[in-house]
């Protein structure tokens, strides 16, 4: 049986220092993460109630890396959020 980590830590970018619990995860970790960042991202991480007025401010990209035998997500880049298209009238 493979040894699965109980958590993974994020380094750099907007989630620097965040540790994500993996104890219930059954699937392999994705190589790349594209995460929408908003004020609600930080509310969620701080166990605070979410608010409806939290538009996406950026897209953070993290890559799964192994450092000294330990998997972690390292910050790669941040991009502006995609513009939502409205239907032509």
Order of alpha helices (4+ residues) and beta strands (2+ residues): beta-beta-beta-alpha-beta-beta
